[in-house]
């Protein structure tokens, strides 16, 4: 980005300052988008399944906890492919 900015400044074209503002604006927006997407990767997701209970902890949601004695049927459904995969837990009592 700095090399491109340097080339725009040294060419001394009439549209140089406008092009420079455009380059920096697009670069800053792209950087903010990358930071927004990456920040979700650092959040801890945990699933604890033992003989007594199930605990599910997902970012930005309250922790879910249920005892096995309260469940008759547990279905786990998988939706999507690749990075956009989601899981749906269906508890039936």
C-alpha positions in Angstrom: 0.0 0.0 0.0 2.8 2.4 0.8 4.6 1.7 -2.5 1.3 2.4 -4.4 0.8 5.6 -2.4 4.4 6.7 -3.1 3.9 6.1 -6.9 0.7 8.2 -6.9 2.4 11.0 -5.1 5.5 11.1 -7.3 3.5 10.9 -10.6 2.1 14.4 -9.8 -1.1 13.7 -11.8 -4.1 15.9 -11.2 -6.2 13.1 -9.8 -3.4 11.9 -7.5 -4.8 13.2 -4.2 -8.2 11.8 -5.0 -6.7 8.4 -5.9 -4.6 8.5 -2.7 -7.7 9.1 -0.5 -9.5 6.3 -2.4 -6.6 3.8 -1.9 -6.4 4.6 1.9 -10.1 4.5 2.4 -10.5 1.0 0.7 -7.4 -0.2 2.7 -8.8 0.9 6.0 -12.3 -0.6 5.3 -10.6 -3.9 4.3 -8.5 -3.9 7.5 -11.6 -3.3 9.7 -13.4 -6.1 7.9 -10.5 -8.5 8.5 -10.4 -7.6 12.2 -14.1 -8.1 12.5 -14.0 -11.6 11.0 -10.9 -12.7 12.9 -12.1 -11.6 16.3 -14.7 -14.4 16.3 -12.0 -17.1 15.9 -10.5 -16.3 19.3 -13.6 -17.0 21.4 -13.8 -20.2 23.3 -16.5 -22.7 22.4 -16.9 -25.7 24.7 -19.0 -28.8 24.8 -18.9 -31.0 27.9 -20.8 -34.3 27.7 -20.4 -36.7 30.6 -22.5 -39.3 32.4 -24.5 -36.8 34.4 -25.1 -33.8 32.1 -24.5 -31.8 28.9 -23.0 -28.3 29.0 -22.7 -26.2 25.9 -20.9 -22.8 26.0 -20.9 -20.7 22.9 -19.8 -17.0 22.6 -22.5 -14.4 22.9 -25.1 -16.9 24.2 -26.0 -18.0 27.8 -24.5 -21.3 28.9 -26.8 -24.2 28.3 -26.9 -27.1 30.8 -29.2 -30.1 30.9 -29.2 -33.3 32.9 -29.5 -36.7 31.0 -32.5 -37.6 33.1 -34.5 -34.7 31.5 -33.8 -36.0 28.0 -35.6 -38.8 26.1 -34.1 -38.2 22.6 -31.1 -36.1 21.5 -30.7 -35.3 17.8 -27.7 -33.5 16.4 -28.3 -32.1 12.9 -25.5 -30.7 10.8 -26.2 -27.8 8.3 -24.0 -26.3 5.7 -20.5 -27.1 4.4 -17.0 -25.9 5.0 -16.5 -22.9 7.3 -20.3 -22.1 7.3 -21.2 -25.4 9.0 -23.7 -25.2 11.9 -25.0 -27.8 14.3 -28.5 -27.9 15.7 -29.1 -29.8 19.0 -32.7 -31.0 19.4 -33.6 -32.2 22.9 -36.9 -34.0 23.3 -38.5 -34.8 26.6 
